[in-house]
Amino acid sequence: MPITPETRDQLTSTVAQLVRTGRHVSARAATQLYGELPSFGWAMLGPLERDGDQRCSALAMQVGVDASVASRQLAVLERLGYVERRPDPQDGRASLLRLTPGGAEALAAARALRAEWALTALASWDEAEARLLSDLLDRFVADLETAGVTHPPTSRSAVPAPR
């Protein structure tokens, strides 16, 4: 049975509200979690932890920012002692970035704080509800990622600006 327009509209409205709420929470928590560095700068630490040493361009692609933005954020991470550079053995003109032990500690502390917030928000939920939400959100994200590939967006002029 197809989804009704009412359900579709409620879901898209709720997802938009979730994104807005996430942005507001992130903005309020940014100083506590990330100090002088925007959260997308911290997002570069995850791929370094997971995948090891990488070039700035690879990190920028994974995080979804321009290489110049990534470069500036990585410079802050480097000054803070969370990443370090070393020459790329494949190309002496380039450098690879590596997560330092201090970066790993800072990443673990940020994760612990976010986990504490999530546990507080989910305090009245049981395991089955939380697991179901997680599974459905994972499925929704995967489907959203493929929807843009299989259905090209309509012309920008046909899509109203977000409010």
Number of C-alpha atoms within 10 A of each C-alpha: 3 4 8 9 9 9 10 11 12 12 12 12 12 12 12 13 12 12 12 12 12 12 12 12 11 16 13 11 15 15 13 12 20 17 10 13 16 15 17 16 22 20 16 24 25 17 16 20 15 9 9 13 21 18 18 22 15 16 24 22 13 13 18 13 15 13 16 12 14 22 18 12 20 25 17 16 21 18 11 14 14 22 24 19 19 14 13 15 10 8 9 9 8 13 18 19 21 21 26 18 12 13 23 17 13 17 20 12 13 16 13 12 14 14 12 12 12 11 12 10 10 13 9 9 11 9 10 9 12 12 12 11 12 12 11 12 12 12 12 12 11 11 11 11 11 11 12 10 9 8 8 8 11 8 7 8 7 8 9 7 7 5 3
